[in-house]
Amino acid sequence: MMIRIVLCQLPIGNGALTLRHKLEIMKRGADFVCLPEYVFIPPGSKDYSAYAAEYERNILYLAKLSKDLNTTMIGGSIVMRSSTGMHNTSFVFSKGYRIGCYSKVYPTVGEMEKGIMPGKTFSSWNIGGVRVGVLVCADVLHPESFDEMGKQEVDIIFVPTTSPHLPDDTLEAKKKRDEELFVKGARAARSYVAKTCAVGSIFGKRLQGRSLITSPEKLLWNVFPESESEPIIHSYDLDISNLQQYRRKEMIARHVMML
């Protein structure tokens, strides 16, 4: 089984896709489309309260967008209020219908200082024969996040992200970071991983678009350094059957080693 994913590296505050973006996604026949973390947050925001106030509008927009594009939409993340406070939550819609949501289990210190509370559980969903999981940004810094995804036997993990701009970043440092966090994470979960970054700035801090796609074996695609501040619509075809075969072989190998 082959699926086509589309990663939308977009500016913060510009979560509404332009007509050109929509036509491009439709032309590519995307099975799954992923937006970045906090993609709808208003420019110049000081905290998350204004963002949380737009919850209903953003939910309706994501539902309509998934229907209009005839696809499954991983809607980046929006702020959702609950009885325990605000949560950084990614919603999944498929062709107009809500599939589920996941609240970031490991928010950053900065997020918690601004009122974002940790989520409690990891989630995944079977969508058209493909098991999909979502982690959000800093979740990937905790190996147990990928371990939990592996227990749920996900085929692909989408990671909506806001990556801080690192002015002294080098190609060697990026490669090492991608290997240690994402390739290693994909290997632990025995799944594909697709990270979608935002560009622009959030709370006055510049972002760096380092979107990527990896298998458990190697990095498959990543944004060129010269494009890390640019909006990008990128599609990639993933072989789910090949991944599931890899997973079976890997599990057999582990079992043999334990004998």
C-alpha positions in Angstrom: 0.0 0.0 0.0 1.4 3.4 -1.0 0.2 6.7 0.6 1.0 10.2 -0.3 1.6 12.7 2.4 1.9 16.5 2.1 3.8 18.6 4.6 2.8 22.3 4.7 5.6 24.4 6.1 3.7 27.6 6.7 4.2 30.9 8.6 2.8 31.3 12.1 -0.5 33.1 12.0 -1.2 32.0 8.4 -2.9 28.7 9.0 -5.6 29.5 6.5 -4.3 27.9 3.2 -4.3 30.1 0.2 -6.2 29.1 -3.0 -2.8 28.3 -4.5 -1.9 26.0 -1.6 -5.3 24.2 -1.9 -4.9 23.7 -5.6 -1.4 22.4 -5.2 -2.5 19.8 -2.5 -5.5 18.7 -4.6 -3.3 18.3 -7.7 -1.0 16.1 -5.7 -3.8 13.8 -4.5 -2.7 13.8 -0.9 -3.9 11.1 1.4 -2.6 13.0 4.5 -1.8 16.6 5.0 0.0 18.0 8.0 0.1 21.6 9.2 2.7 23.0 11.7 2.3 23.5 15.5 0.5 26.7 16.5 -0.1 27.6 12.9 -3.2 29.7 13.6 -1.8 31.8 16.5 -2.3 35.5 15.8 0.8 37.5 15.0 2.1 39.6 17.9 0.4 37.4 20.5 1.8 37.7 24.0 0.2 34.5 25.3 -2.2 31.8 24.3 -5.5 33.3 25.5 -6.4 34.9 22.2 -5.5 31.7 20.4 -7.7 29.7 22.7 -10.6 32.1 22.1 -10.5 31.1 18.4 -10.9 27.4 19.2 -14.4 26.9 17.6 -13.5 28.8 14.5 -10.3 26.9 14.0 -12.0 23.5 14.5 -14.7 24.3 11.9 -12.1 25.5 9.5 -10.1 22.3 9.8 -13.2 20.2 9.3 -14.1 22.1 6.2 -10.6 22.1 4.9 -10.3 18.3 5.1 -13.6 18.0 3.3 -12.7 20.5 0.6 -9.4 18.8 0.0 -10.9 15.3 0.2 -8.1 14.2 2.5 -7.1 13.5 6.1 -5.9 16.6 7.8 -3.5 16.7 10.8 -4.3 20.2 11.8 -1.1 21.3 13.3 -2.1 22.3 16.8 -4.5 24.7 18.4 -5.1 25.7 22.0 -8.0 23.9 23.7 -9.4 24.9 27.0 -10.6 22.2 29.5 -11.5 22.0 33.1 -7.8 21.6 33.9 -6.5 24.5 31.8 -5.2 25.0 28.3 -3.8 22.2 26.2 -1.7 22.3 23.0 -3.8 19.9 20.9 -3.6 18.5 17.4 -6.9 17.5 15.8 -7.3 15.0 13.0 -10.1 15.3 10.5 -10.8 13.1 7.5 -13.0 14.3 4.7 -15.0 16.5 7.0 -15.3 14.1 10.0 -13.4 14.4 13.2 -11.2 11.3 13.8 -9.7 12.3 17.2 -7.2 14.6 18.9 -4.0 14.4 20.9 -2.8 16.9 23.5 1.0 17.4 23.8 2.2 15.3 26.7 5.5 17.1 27.1 5.0 20.9 26.7 8.1 23.1 27.1 8.9 25.1 30.2 8.0 28.2 28.3 4.6 26.8 27.3 3.8 25.8 30.9 4.8 29.2 32.2 2.1 30.6 29.7 -0.5 28.2 31.0 -0.2 25.1 28.7 -0.9 22.0 30.7 0.5 18.5 29.8 -1.7 16.0 28.1 -2.1 12.6 29.7 -2.2 9.9 26.9 -0.7 9.1 23.5 -3.2 8.4 20.8 -3.3 6.7 17.3 -6.1 6.0 14.8 -6.6 3.5 11.9 -7.4 5.6 8.9 -8.0 3.8 5.7 -5.9 0.9 6.8 -3.0 3.1 8.0 -2.4 3.5 11.7 -1.5 7.2 12.3 0.0 8.7 15.5 0.7 12.3 16.4 3.5 13.8 18.6 3.8 17.5 19.0 7.2 19.3 18.9 9.1 18.8 22.2 7.4 15.3 22.6 10.3 14.0 20.4 12.8 15.0 23.1 11.5 12.2 25.2 12.3 8.7 23.9 9.3 7.2 25.7 7.1 9.1 23.2 8.4 7.0 20.4 8.2 3.9 22.6 4.5 4.5 23.2 3.9 4.9 19.5 5.7 1.6 18.9 3.5 -0.1 21.3 0.5 1.1 19.3 2.1 -0.2 16.1 1.7 3.1 14.2 2.7 3.2 10.5 3.4 6.9 10.5 3.9 9.6 13.2 3.2 13.2 12.2 5.0 15.8 14.3 3.7 19.4 14.0 6.5 21.6 15.2 7.8 25.1 15.9 11.6 24.9 15.8 13.6 27.9 17.2 16.0 29.6 14.9 19.6 28.6 15.7 21.9 31.3 14.1 25.1 29.2 14.5 23.5 25.9 13.4 25.7 23.8 11.1 24.9 21.0 8.6 26.8 18.6 10.8 24.8 19.6 13.9 21.5 19.3 12.0 22.4 15.9 10.7 23.4 14.6 14.1 20.2 16.1 15.7 18.0 14.5 13.0 19.7 11.1 13.4 19.5 11.2 17.2 15.9 12.4 17.5 14.0 11.4 14.4 15.7 8.5 12.7 16.4 6.9 16.1 12.8 7.7 17.1 11.4 6.1 13.9 13.5 3.1 14.6 12.2 2.8 18.2 8.6 3.1 17.0 9.2 1.0 13.8 7.4 3.7 11.8 7.8 6.6 9.4 8.1 10.0 11.0 7.1 13.3 9.2 7.9 16.6 10.9 6.2 19.7 9.7 7.7 23.0 10.9 6.4 26.5 11.0 8.3 29.5 9.8 8.1 33.2 10.8 8.1 34.0 14.5 6.2 33.2 17.7 6.1 35.5 20.7 8.8 37.6 19.0 11.2 34.6 18.6 12.3 33.6 15.1 11.6 30.1 13.8 13.5 27.8 11.6 11.7 25.5 9.1 13.4 22.1 9.4 10.7 19.9 8.1 11.7 16.3 7.4 10.6 12.7 6.6 12.4 9.6 7.9 12.0 5.9 7.9 13.3 3.6 10.6 16.4 3.1 8.5 17.3 6.5 7.1 16.4 10.1 6.5 14.2 10.3 3.4 13.8 14.0 2.9 14.6 17.3 4.7 14.3 21.0 3.8 17.4 22.5 2.2 19.2 25.0 4.5 18.4 27.9 2.1 14.7 27.1 2.4 14.4 27.0 6.2 12.7 30.4 6.3 10.4 29.8 3.3 6.8 28.4 3.0 7.0 25.0 1.4 4.4 22.5 0.2 6.1 19.1 -0.1 4.7 15.7 -1.0 6.2 12.3 -0.6 5.1 8.8 -1.3 5.5 6.2 1.5 5.3 2.4 1.1 3.2 1.2 4.1 3.4 -2.5 3.0 7.2 -2.3 3.0 7.2 -0.7 6.4 4.9 -3.4 7.8 7.2 -6.1 6.3 10.2 -4.4 8.0 8.3 -4.4 11.3 7.6 -8.1 11.1 11.2 -9.0 10.3 12.5 -6.7 13.1 10.1 -8.3 15.6 11.1 -11.8 14.5 14.8 -10.8 14.9 14.1 -9.5 18.4 12.4 -12.7 19.3 15.2 -14.9 18.1 17.7 -12.8 20.1 15.7 -13.5 23.2 15.8 -17.3 22.8 
